[in-house]
């Protein structure tokens, strides 16, 4: 009976360590997503807003993965707020989710007839997958629905 012997046991140990010990363990760490640029928003009559979804993120890269468009409302105050103030202190009053959203750079018409709030301000924000909100749109005035 012939016994199998390796010519160099140190080479076998080194190859075993390299094969079984190299490589990263666990799930890969995903890249952090950059926020979307601000959406273009303008009023089309009293109860409709025309939106253009952003086509790039704040770093200038192409935008993919817009999950939801949110409309935020802030009651009327003494002065016109900035978009960031409405975003941070306002309440989400309307959302539109995928698959009802067009692609990046496309236009969307949102009907706000169901929004029953007194006079105030609204902004629109595109939210990426992973709940990463983009920059808020320009502040738009919201008129009393009783008008």
BELFENJO-V810640 format. One record per helix or strand. SS is the DSSP state (alpha for helix, beta for strand). FROM is the first residue (numbers start at 0). TO is the last residue. Records with the same first field share a line. If there is no record, write none. Layout:
SS = FROM-TO, FROM-TO
This chain:
alpha = 8-20, 82-88
beta = 35-35, 39-42, 47-51, 55-56, 61-61, 65-74, 90-96, 106-110, 119-127, 131-132, 139-141
